[in-house]
Structure formats: C-alpha cells, structure tokens
Amino acid sequence: MRIENTQRKPGYGAGNNFSIARRDALTTDKPSRYPADVEVFARSESNRPPVAAATTRSNALARVTKLVQSELDAVEARIVKQVAAFDPAIEGYVSYAIGGRGKRLRPLLALLAGGATGEVTSGHVDLGVIVELIHVATLVHDDVMDEAERRRAQPTVNARWGNSLSVLLGDCLFAHALNLSTSFDNSAIGRVIARTASEICSGEMIQTQRRFDLKLGVPDYLRIVKMKTGSLFGAAAELGATISDADADTVEILKSFGMGIGTAYQIYDDCLDIAGDEGATGKTLGTDLRKGKFTLPVLFYLRAASEFERERCSSFILDGRCEEVTELLKNRSANGALDESIAAGGDLIGEAQRTIEPLARNAYVAALFALGDALREMFEQLRV
C-alpha cells in the first residue's frame, strides 16, 4: 500500500495542524488485508449519506453549531484523516468506528469555550479531534458491555466483528487520542486528557460494579455520571479556555460549566433510553434496564414508590421484564419518575448557565448559554 508520510515539524504547538500520513484508501497492488465487509464500507464512506441520528437533532442545537460550523467541519475532516495513522490491517475498522456522524457536542464545547476566552485557532480544532476520538472509544466499549446492536444508524462494531476486536479497537482509539494530546507545547493539556481518560474508565467500572444494586442512591448515580460523561465535557471546556490562554479562574468556570452540561446530557441520554424511539435515534435503546444499570428515572421511581411498588419494580428488573419497568417509569399518574428526571436535568443546566454569568459577553458566551437552552429543549421533547 502506498503511503506518503509528512514529517512533523519540531516545536509543534496549539496553533499547528496534526501531522497526518496521507493514503489513497484501500489502493494496493497486494491482496486486500481487510475483511470484505470492511473494505466495502471504507470504499463507500465518502458517499454515505448522514445518519438518521444526525438529522434529528433539535433546531436549537443547529443554531448553536452555526457559529463554529466551519471549525466543526475542520474537526470532522481531521477525524477522518486520523484513519491513516493506524496500521493498514486495522484501518478499515477505525474508519467504520468513526464514520457515523454524531452531534459532536464535545468538540462544539471546546470550540465555544475557546471563542468565549479568545480567538478560535487550529489548536482548538485539534482539541476537538482528541475529545471526539476519546468519546468514540467509549462508545465502542459501551456497545460491547451493553451488547448493543446499533449505533448512529448502523450496526455496532461488536455486532459486526465481535467483542474481542471491539475492545481492542476502543483501546487503539484511546491510545491514539492520548498520543495526539502530547503534541501540544503545553504539557498540561496532555495531563488533563490522560486524567480525564482515567476518570471515564473508572466511572464505567464503578457503574459496572453496581449493576443490579438496589442500594444504589441518587448521589452514587450522579458521581458515576460526572466521572464517565461529565469529565470529558469538563475537559473540553477547560482545555478550550486553556488553549486561549485564559486565566485560572476563567478556566475553572468553563470546566464547571462543561461538567454540568455533560452531567445533564447523560441524564438526557438515560431518559432517552426509556422514552426514545430507535428509528429516530439510530441506536439500540433499553440497554440500561437489560444490563441492570439503575439510571435516574429508576432511582426516582424506587425512592418514591410504596413498598409494594418498589418490590414489584425490583422484581421486574431482576427478571429482565424491561417493558413493564419502562411503562412504570413513563406513567405520570403512577409516579412521574421520567418527568422528575427531566426536571432534574433542567436544574443542572440552569446551574451550569449560572456559572458562566461572570464571563464577559460575546457571541461565543451567548452560544454557551444557548447550548444549555438547546439541551433543555431536547429534554422537553422526551415528555410523554
């Protein structure tokens, strides 16, 4: 396979692009190293239409992304180019994993935080690539643990090629993101990314450890959510401000904002797992209940239920009767656990928005407020 390597210049800093090895995809004089279905996917990637999940995002969110759309497009292009950094034997799998376009919320947050504190630069685009690759790695691992079959309107990696390959692919994506983070002149950026990756994995481990644990409380749940989801949102905003050379207080403000928005977004995703539609979301739903993950709607229901209702719900969960549990959670007259969870998510968004009130106003700060409003609108769409 023909490969042209571009040498990285010494002293690479936040304002420079990542060095990318350029390759004409899957052109070789030798027999293909790819399984046939990977090769077909990789060859057709450039012509594939956007997935359903990307087309159903709220109009409010689309208005937020408009401010940094050109930078988000640059993030997308650089993500695609990362495929060439991997061994040719696994390049097709990487292409498949990163091929489904999601909301790109974490790169969006990095770019907006950068603009809120200075000029959006190529370094912010690089940061967007890193946080999105980490996110994709977590999705690959999540789908293995949840035995999910669809993600972003296509079969999951594990559904196509099994758990062993999927775990290793997620590891490769994590490692590549960590490697990219060391390319900044500011070594603190790489340390924050490494710390965040560790926190994400720790949160996932604790959640797995507490599956089917009827003693799990709301504070336990929130701690897990902040670790496994909030931490990456927080790092995206924190480092966006860091790259803009913001002062320490401002960096901390934006980190707190990102953590709050990320925690709220995970609550939204947990509510979506109960009240969403698989056709609209493009992914397998109901996996939390099937795997014994007690999310906020379940915890709110169990906390408010009578002893009889609590025992019945617990029995349903332990017996795998997920449809009955879902109906209980969605029933407003019985308990209103889903509505209460939506309200809790809205409260977290409000708290996050209040943390950035001290920032000097510009279009990017306004967009951060609007991001919270967009997420609140997404919550409201889940009311049944």
N, C-alpha and C positions, 0 to 999 in steps of 0.2 A: 504494500500500500504506500502510495506516495505521500510523504509528509514534508512540509516546509516548516521549520522551526524559526520563530522570531526570538532573538535574544533579548532578555530583559535588561534594560539599562540600569547601571548601579544607582543607588540612592532613590529607589522608587518611593514616591510619596503619595499623599492623599489625592493629589491632582492629576495623577497619571493613570492611563488605562492599564488593565491587566495584560500581560503578555499572553498571547493565545497561539497555540500551534494550529495552523490552518491545514485542513484536509478536505479534498473532494470526497464527500461522503460515499463510502462503500464502493470506491473505484479502485480496483486492484487487478493485477494480472494473475494473481493466485486464486485458488478456490476460496470462496467466502468462508470466513471464520464464524459468521453469525448463524444462529438458527434461522430457518426460512421466514418465520413469522416476524422476527425482529428486523430482518432485512427489509421485508415488505413495508413495515411501519416506518423505518428510517428513511426509505426512499420516498415515501408519500408524505412525510411530515410537513414539508413546505406548502403542500396543497390542502392540508387538512383544515376544515372549517372550525371556527371557535366552538367549544363545547357548550352544552346547554347551561351548565352552572355559571359560565361567564356571561351568558346573555340574560340571566335572570336577576342580576344584581340590581339594587334599588337605584332609582333615578337620582336620588340624593347623593349616593356614593359616586355615581358617574360624574356629577357636578364637582365633587371634591377632586377627583383624579384629573379633571381637565386642566387644572392649574399646573400640574407637573407631567402632563401626558407625554411630552417629548422625552423627558428623562425616564419615565416608566418604559417607554418604547426602547430606550437605550439599555435599560436593565434587562428587558426581555431578549434583546439581541445578544447581549453579553452572556446571559444564561445559556442560550443555545450554543454559543461558541465554546462554552466550557466542556462540551462533549469531547472535543478534540484533545483535551488534556488527559483523557483516560486511555488505558491500553486498548488497542483496536479490537481485541477479543471481547471487551465488555462495553464498547462504545454504544452499541445499539441498545443495550439495556438502559444505559444512562439516558439516552435520547428519549426512550419511552417514558421513563420516570418523570423527566422534566417537561415532557411535551404537552401535558394537559394544563391549559392556562387557567389559573385560579384568580382570586381577587387581587393578589399581590399587595395585601394590606401592610405587610411588614416593610417592603421597600417603599411603599407610599408614605409610611410614617417616618422612615429615615429621611426621605427627601423633604417632607414638610418641616421636620424638625431642623434640618439644615437651612431651609429658607427662612424659618422663623428667627434664626440667630445669625444669618449672614447670607452669603451667596451660595446657591446650589452649584456644586462642582462635580467634576468627574469622580472625585473621591466618594461623594455621596452615592453615585451610581454604583461604584464598586461595592460599597457597603450594602446597597440594595441586593446585589447579586449574592453576597455572602449570607445575609439573613434569609433570603428565599431558599437557597440551597440547604441550609440547616432545616428550614421548615419542611421542604420536600423529603429530606432524610427522615424526619419524624413521621411523616405521613406513610412512607414505605414501611417503617417499623410498626406503626399503629395498625396498618391493614393486616399485617401478619398476626399481631396479638388479637385483633378483633375478628379475624377470618373474614374480612370484608371482601366482597367480590367486585364492587365497582367504585371508582373514584374519578371525579371530573369527567363523567360520561364515557368512561372506557374501563375495561377490565383492569383490576389492580395487578401490580407486578406479581404478587403471590398467587393470584388466581390463574395467571398465565404460566408462571415458571416455578412456583413452589416457594416454600418458606425459606429454605436454606439459601437460595440465590438472593431472595429479597432481603434477608438480614444482612448479608454481605454487601449488597448494593447500597443499602442505607448507611452501612459503615463507611463505604467508599465516599459517599456524598458528604457525610460528616467530616471525614478526614480532609477532603478537598477544600471544604469551606474553611476549616481551621488553617490549612496551608495558605489559602488566599489572604486570610486575615493578618498573616505575618508580613505581608508586602507593604504595609503602611510604615512610614518613617516613625510614627508614634507607636511605640511598642505597647502602650496601654490599651490600644484598640484590640490587638490580638489577645491580650489577657482578658479583656471583658468578654470577647467572643468565646474563649475557652471556658471561662467561668460560667457563662450562660449555657453552653452545651452541656456542661456537667449538671447544672441545675435542672435543665429539661429532663435529662435521663434519670436523675434522682426522683423528680416528681412522678415520672412514669412508673418507676419501680415501686414507689410508695403506693400509688394508685393500684397497681397490680397486686401488691401485698394485701391491700384492704378490700379486695373483691369479695362480694357476698358477706361483708362485715356489717351486721346490723347495729353495731355500736358506733359506726362512723357518724360523726356530727357535722353540722354546717361549718364550724371553724376548721375541722380537718379537711373538708372538701375544698374550702377556699384556699387553704395552704397549698394543697396539691395543685389547684388550678393556677395559682400565682407562679408556682415553680415550673409547671410543664408548658404553660402558654403565656402567662403574663410576663415572664422573664425575658422572652425573646422580643416581644413588643417593647418592653422597657429598654432593652439593649439597643434596639433600632433607633429609638428616640434619643437615648443618651449619647450614642455614638454619632448620630446625625449632628447633634449640637457640638460634640467634641471636635469633629472634623471642621466645623465652622469657627473653632477657637472661642467658644462661649465660655463665660466664667463658670466657676464651680457651682454656684447657686443656681444658675440657669440650667446647667446640665442636669442637676438633681431634680429641678422642677419638671423638665421634659421626661426624665426617666420615670418619675412618679406618674406623669400623665400616661406614658406608654404602658406602664404596668397596670394602671386602672382600666384603660381601654382594652388591653389584652385579656384581662380577667373577665371583663364584661363580655367580650367576644366569645370566650369559652363557654360562658353561661348561655349565650345565644346559641352556640353550636349544640350544647346539651339539650336545650329546648327544641331545637330543630330536629334532633334525633327522635323526639317524641311526636312533634306536631308537623314535621315537614313532609314533603312529597318527593319520593325517589326520582320520579320523572323530571321534576323541576330542579332538584339539587344535583342530580348526576352522580350520586353516591349511595352506597348501602346505608340504610337507616335502621334504627332499632338495635344496633350492636351493643350499646351501653348496657341495656337491660339484659340481653342474652349473655353478656360476659360478666354480669354481676357488678357493674360499675354504678355505684349509687350517686347519681348526679343531683343537682339542687332540687328539681321538681320532686324526685323520690324522697329526698330528705325532708322537704317541707311537708309532703303528704304524711310521712310517718310521724313527724313531730306533732302534727295537729290531729291525727286520727285517734279515734277511740281504741281501746284495747282490742276489741273485736276486729275493727277495720285494719288495725296495724298487723294483727296476726294473719288476717286473710291476705293482705298485700304481700307480706313477707313470704307466705306460703306460695303465692303465685310466682314470686321472683325466684325462689329456690327451686320450684318445679319447672321453671322455664316457660311459664304461661305469660309471655310478654304482651300479647294483645290485650289481655284482661287488665294488666297493670297500666298499659297506655291509656285505656279508656277511663280508668280511675283517675289518672293524673290530668286528663283533659276535661273531666267533668266539673264544671264550675259550681254546680249546686251541691255536689258532694264534698268538695274540699277547696278547689281553686288553686291547687299546687302549681299548675303551669302559669296561671296569671300572677301568682305571687313571685314566681321566679323571674318572669318578665319585668315585674316592678322592681325587683332587686337589681336586675341588670341595669335598668334605667337609673337607679340610685347611684350605682357605681360610675356610670357615665357622667352624671351630674357632679360627683365628687372629683372625677378626673378633670372635667372642664373648669372647675373652680381652682384647681392647682395652677392652671396657666393664666389666670386672670392678671397676675403681676407682669406678664411679658408685654413689651412694647408692641402695639398693634401694627401688623402689616398683613398683606394678603395671605401669607402662609400661616400666621397665627389664626386668622379668621378661618382658614381651611381646617386647622386642627379642631376648632370648635365645631365646624360643620361636619367633620368626621364623626364626632360624638353624636351629633344630631342624626346623621345617616344611619348609624348603628341603632339608635333608638327607634328609628322608623322601621328598620329590619325586625326589631323585636316586636313591634306592634303588628306586623304582618303575620305573626305567629298566633295571634289570639284566635281562638276557635269558638 
